[in-house]
């Protein structure tokens, strides 16, 4: 019997078609024979959902991601061990200074008052990783207790999950404490409602843009904007109506959540930019990046836009569309003087953008 492929494809399908090799099907068959159907089904479903099910033979990236998910404590300790204590302390110090400057700038915002101002005053930052991650001996002891004897990576993962189910491991902190310890391998700043604090994982502070040898505008454009966004989230929701009035028409193709994210990104960018100016003075005196004929202000706005592109790509938004290009132009224009900074002629798309202050 000849198979008619067109019967299996959606109408007008023009995307790539992936056909699994016989070796892949054979490997699935061996897997089904080796383990119970329930174990295989549930394990593969979890691994597929997390994006760590290998499309082919396991490679270092696939195995690393699976290990990070199965053993977050151990991989966090190994991650921390790759960086010197001095570098970690310096990164934490810079993060705390930026957080203080962002709060100081917002306290002077005339529109911020009442409950929002009270929330801002009590808001704190958690940037110090758990001490257990710094002690590599902890990771070594945890690994010694594991029985990894097979070359079958899938079997090893199942063993680890089985062990964790019997004797689950977690970050041991004082149960009376409201501190939220972030795994260093997490790559996202977040607001913790229980402790009313902004949690900044170590991996965020150790990105190249945050190097202490680089000028402040790169540090504020990357980590500064991420922290400012979470501060906005933590102190007020009064800007929700502005998401409808301020963001460009092209944003209507996205969900309400995405509209809010873009507005918050714009607000975080504005807060970080003006906070930087309040403590460093004019950007003219800051060091330029070699081989780039761009001003510090231009670089700041371009880096923040680049960060938005990366975040959008990660959550599956198509950044190659004309709509997204319009959003980026609008975002860069929110600095207030973007048309002057980029020397845009009257009548250009950038020149005609309206600014939208979140606060």
VMD Tcl script that draws the C-alpha trace (Angstrom):
set ca {
  {0.00 0.00 0.00}
  {1.41 3.38 -0.99}
  {1.19 6.16 1.61}
  {-0.27 9.46 0.45}
  {1.70 12.10 2.39}
  {-0.71 14.90 1.48}
  {-3.39 13.24 3.61}
  {-1.17 13.67 6.68}
  {-0.33 17.35 6.24}
  {-2.40 20.44 7.04}
  {-3.78 22.38 4.08}
  {-1.21 24.70 2.43}
  {1.60 23.49 4.72}
  {4.92 25.08 3.67}
  {7.06 24.54 6.77}
  {9.79 21.89 7.18}
  {8.75 18.26 7.52}
  {10.77 16.07 9.90}
  {10.85 12.35 9.15}
  {12.34 10.16 11.89}
  {14.98 7.67 10.83}
  {14.51 3.91 11.33}
  {17.22 4.07 14.02}
  {15.08 6.46 16.03}
  {12.03 4.19 15.77}
  {14.17 1.22 16.78}
  {15.48 3.12 19.80}
  {11.91 3.91 20.86}
  {11.03 0.22 20.53}
  {13.96 -0.79 22.74}
  {12.92 1.82 25.28}
  {9.37 0.47 25.41}
  {10.67 -3.06 25.98}
  {13.15 -2.03 28.66}
  {10.79 0.04 30.84}
  {7.11 -0.09 31.66}
  {4.85 1.83 29.29}
  {3.75 4.21 32.06}
  {7.32 5.11 33.02}
  {8.38 5.66 29.42}
  {5.30 7.70 28.56}
  {5.52 9.98 31.60}
  {9.28 10.43 31.38}
  {9.28 11.26 27.69}
  {6.33 13.62 28.12}
  {8.16 15.53 30.86}
  {11.43 15.65 28.93}
  {9.67 16.78 25.75}
  {7.77 19.52 27.59}
  {10.99 20.81 29.11}
  {12.72 20.79 25.74}
  {15.40 18.31 26.79}
  {14.26 15.26 24.84}
  {17.02 14.75 22.27}
  {15.93 14.91 18.62}
  {18.77 12.54 17.78}
  {21.71 11.08 19.67}
  {22.34 12.87 23.00}
  {24.88 15.68 22.77}
  {26.62 17.71 25.51}
  {23.96 20.45 25.45}
  {21.06 17.99 25.75}
  {22.75 16.07 28.55}
  {23.68 19.27 30.39}
  {20.12 20.58 30.30}
  {18.76 17.26 31.53}
  {21.30 17.18 34.35}
  {20.53 20.78 35.36}
  {16.86 19.89 35.62}
  {17.46 16.66 37.55}
  {20.19 17.99 39.87}
  {19.73 21.75 40.26}
  {21.62 21.93 43.57}
  {24.69 20.14 42.23}
  {24.80 21.97 38.90}
  {24.35 25.28 40.72}
  {27.36 24.53 42.89}
  {29.43 23.61 39.83}
  {28.30 26.80 38.07}
  {29.38 28.93 41.04}
  {32.73 27.12 41.21}
  {33.56 28.35 37.70}
  {33.72 31.94 38.96}
  {36.10 33.44 41.47}
  {34.81 34.67 44.82}
  {36.08 38.14 43.92}
  {34.10 38.27 40.65}
  {30.94 37.09 42.40}
  {31.28 39.65 45.19}
  {31.93 42.46 42.70}
  {28.90 41.48 40.61}
  {26.67 41.40 43.69}
  {28.01 44.78 44.82}
  {27.29 46.36 41.41}
  {23.80 44.86 41.41}
  {23.02 46.26 44.84}
  {24.29 49.72 43.84}
  {22.12 49.73 40.71}
  {19.10 48.64 42.76}
  {19.66 51.51 45.20}
  {20.02 54.05 42.40}
  {16.80 52.82 40.75}
  {14.91 53.14 44.03}
  {16.35 56.59 44.69}
  {15.26 57.82 41.27}
  {11.74 56.41 41.63}
  {11.29 57.99 45.06}
  {11.61 61.37 43.36}
  {8.95 60.56 40.75}
  {6.08 63.05 41.34}
  {3.41 60.57 40.21}
  {4.52 57.90 42.68}
  {2.70 58.40 45.97}
  {0.65 56.69 48.66}
  {0.73 52.90 48.79}
  {3.12 52.63 45.84}
  {5.69 54.81 47.62}
  {5.35 52.75 50.81}
  {5.89 49.54 48.83}
  {8.94 51.03 47.15}
  {10.49 52.08 50.46}
  {10.21 48.57 51.92}
  {11.30 46.78 48.74}
  {14.64 44.99 49.01}
  {16.92 42.95 46.80}
  {18.19 39.38 47.14}
  {21.31 38.88 45.10}
  {23.43 36.75 47.42}
  {23.41 33.05 46.41}
  {22.87 30.37 49.03}
  {26.11 29.56 50.86}
  {25.65 25.87 50.07}
  {26.25 26.61 46.39}
  {29.62 28.17 47.15}
  {30.88 25.04 48.91}
  {31.93 22.62 46.15}
  {32.32 19.87 48.80}
  {28.52 19.81 49.04}
  {28.24 18.94 45.37}
  {30.97 16.31 45.58}
  {29.27 14.49 48.49}
  {25.93 14.54 46.72}
  {27.45 13.05 43.58}
  {29.32 10.34 45.52}
  {26.04 8.96 46.84}
  {24.69 8.35 43.34}
  {24.91 5.10 41.45}
  {25.59 5.99 37.83}
  {26.88 2.80 36.27}
  {25.26 2.68 32.84}
  {26.16 4.47 29.63}
  {22.44 4.92 28.96}
  {21.81 8.58 29.76}
  {18.04 8.05 29.92}
  {18.43 5.28 32.49}
  {20.69 7.51 34.58}
  {18.11 10.29 34.55}
  {15.40 7.86 35.67}
  {17.64 6.65 38.52}
  {18.20 10.21 39.68}
  {14.49 11.01 39.61}
  {13.74 7.80 41.49}
  {16.31 8.69 44.13}
  {14.97 12.22 44.50}
  {11.44 10.90 44.91}
  {12.51 8.72 47.84}
  {14.88 11.27 49.38}
  {14.08 14.67 47.85}
  {16.80 17.28 48.10}
  {16.14 20.99 48.27}
  {17.80 24.17 49.35}
  {17.94 24.06 53.14}
  {17.02 27.42 54.57}
  {15.54 28.59 57.84}
  {11.84 27.71 57.67}
  {11.06 30.90 59.58}
  {12.77 32.99 56.93}
  {10.99 34.57 53.98}
  {14.14 34.65 51.87}
  {13.83 33.22 48.39}
  {17.07 31.69 47.20}
  {17.34 31.60 43.44}
  {19.32 28.87 41.73}
  {22.36 30.55 40.11}
  {21.53 28.85 36.81}
  {18.14 30.62 36.53}
  {18.44 33.36 33.92}
  {15.56 35.63 34.90}
  {15.12 38.36 37.51}
  {11.81 38.00 39.34}
  {9.72 39.65 42.05}
  {9.00 37.47 45.09}
  {5.72 38.49 46.70}
  {6.29 36.63 49.97}
  {9.49 38.47 50.87}
  {8.62 41.63 48.86}
  {12.00 41.56 47.20}
  {13.59 41.49 43.77}
  {15.53 38.24 43.34}
  {18.52 38.47 41.01}
  {20.10 35.08 40.18}
  {23.86 34.89 39.82}
  {23.73 33.97 36.12}
  {22.05 37.32 35.37}
  {24.83 39.24 37.11}
  {27.59 37.35 35.31}
  {26.54 38.23 31.75}
  {29.22 39.93 29.58}
  {27.41 43.30 29.50}
  {27.70 43.50 33.31}
  {31.49 43.28 33.41}
  {32.93 45.94 35.74}
  {35.45 46.97 33.05}
  {32.65 48.15 30.78}
  {31.04 51.61 30.95}
  {27.90 52.05 33.11}
  {25.51 52.46 30.19}
  {25.98 48.79 29.24}
  {25.37 47.65 32.83}
  {22.23 49.76 33.20}
  {20.97 48.76 29.73}
  {21.11 45.06 30.62}
  {20.82 44.16 34.30}
  {19.53 47.61 35.26}
  {16.53 47.38 32.93}
  {15.65 43.87 34.15}
  {15.65 45.00 37.79}
  {13.70 48.18 36.98}
  {11.01 46.11 35.25}
  {10.48 43.97 38.34}
  {10.42 47.05 40.58}
  {7.58 48.40 38.44}
  {5.74 45.11 38.79}
  {6.16 45.13 42.56}
  {4.98 48.64 43.46}
  {2.02 49.52 41.25}
  {-0.51 48.33 38.71}
  {-1.81 51.81 37.95}
  {-0.16 51.74 34.53}
  {-2.31 48.87 33.23}
  {-4.68 51.28 31.46}
  {-1.73 52.85 29.70}
  {-0.99 49.54 28.01}
  {-4.08 50.13 25.90}
  {-3.50 53.83 25.26}
  {0.27 54.03 24.81}
  {1.61 50.99 23.02}
  {1.61 51.06 19.20}
  {-1.19 49.64 17.09}
  {1.01 46.76 15.96}
  {1.01 45.37 19.50}
  {-2.64 44.42 19.08}
  {-1.47 41.30 17.26}
  {-0.14 40.05 20.61}
  {-1.95 39.04 23.77}
  {-2.74 41.45 26.60}
  {0.11 39.88 28.55}
  {2.55 40.74 25.77}
  {1.22 44.29 25.58}
  {1.86 44.70 29.28}
  {5.33 43.17 28.97}
  {6.29 45.62 26.24}
  {5.00 48.58 28.26}
  {6.86 47.37 31.36}
  {10.01 46.90 29.28}
  {9.66 50.49 28.09}
  {9.14 51.70 31.66}
  {12.12 49.73 32.94}
  {14.26 51.18 30.17}
  {13.25 54.75 31.01}
  {13.80 54.27 34.75}
  {17.19 52.63 34.27}
  {18.35 55.26 31.78}
  {17.42 58.26 33.95}
  {18.71 56.55 37.11}
  {22.07 56.12 35.43}
  {22.19 59.79 34.46}
  {21.29 60.86 37.99}
  {24.42 59.26 39.44}
  {26.91 59.40 36.56}
  {26.13 62.72 34.92}
  {26.18 63.35 31.15}
  {26.97 60.41 28.92}
  {29.42 62.47 26.87}
  {32.21 61.78 29.33}
  {31.74 58.02 29.33}
  {34.10 55.70 27.52}
  {33.17 54.78 23.95}
  {33.26 51.22 22.68}
  {36.13 50.71 20.22}
  {35.32 50.20 16.53}
  {31.73 51.41 17.02}
  {30.72 54.80 15.69}
  {27.83 55.02 18.15}
  {27.22 57.28 21.13}
  {26.64 55.83 24.61}
  {22.98 56.87 24.41}
  {22.49 55.05 21.12}
  {24.16 51.94 22.49}
  {21.96 52.01 25.60}
  {18.73 52.00 23.60}
  {20.01 49.43 21.11}
  {21.08 47.03 23.87}
  {17.68 47.27 25.58}
  {16.01 46.52 22.25}
  {18.35 43.58 21.72}
  {17.36 42.23 25.14}
  {13.68 42.46 24.18}
  {14.38 40.56 20.94}
  {16.09 37.77 22.86}
  {13.25 37.50 25.37}
  {10.64 37.53 22.60}
  {12.48 34.85 20.62}
  {12.65 32.70 23.73}
  {8.87 32.76 24.25}
  {8.16 32.14 20.58}
  {7.32 35.60 19.20}
  {8.37 36.13 15.59}
  {10.79 39.07 15.68}
  {11.24 39.19 11.90}
  {7.82 40.73 11.17}
  {7.10 44.35 10.27}
  {4.89 44.61 13.36}
  {7.75 43.69 15.67}
  {10.05 46.14 13.87}
  {7.49 48.86 14.59}
  {7.46 47.85 18.25}
  {11.26 48.09 18.45}
  {11.24 51.57 16.89}
  {8.58 52.66 19.36}
  {10.58 51.20 22.24}
  {13.80 52.99 21.27}
  {11.85 56.25 20.88}
  {10.69 56.08 24.50}
  {13.94 57.67 25.63}
  {12.37 61.02 24.74}
  {15.22 62.28 22.57}
  {15.70 59.25 20.33}
  {15.03 61.17 17.11}
  {17.78 63.63 18.06}
  {20.15 60.93 19.26}
  {19.80 58.93 16.04}
  {19.59 62.10 13.88}
  {16.24 61.08 12.39}
  {14.81 63.50 9.78}
  {11.31 64.90 10.23}
  {8.73 62.60 8.73}
  {10.67 59.45 9.57}
  {9.06 56.64 11.56}
  {11.25 57.31 14.59}
  {10.65 61.07 14.48}
  {6.87 60.65 14.58}
  {6.78 58.29 17.56}
  {4.98 59.49 20.68}
  {6.56 58.90 24.06}
  {4.68 57.20 26.88}
  {5.78 57.64 30.48}
  {4.74 54.65 32.55}
  {4.71 56.54 35.87}
}
mol new
graphics top color blue
foreach p $ca { graphics top sphere $p radius 0.5 }
foreach p [lrange $ca 0 end-1] q [lrange $ca 1 end] { graphics top cylinder $p $q radius 0.2 }
display resetview
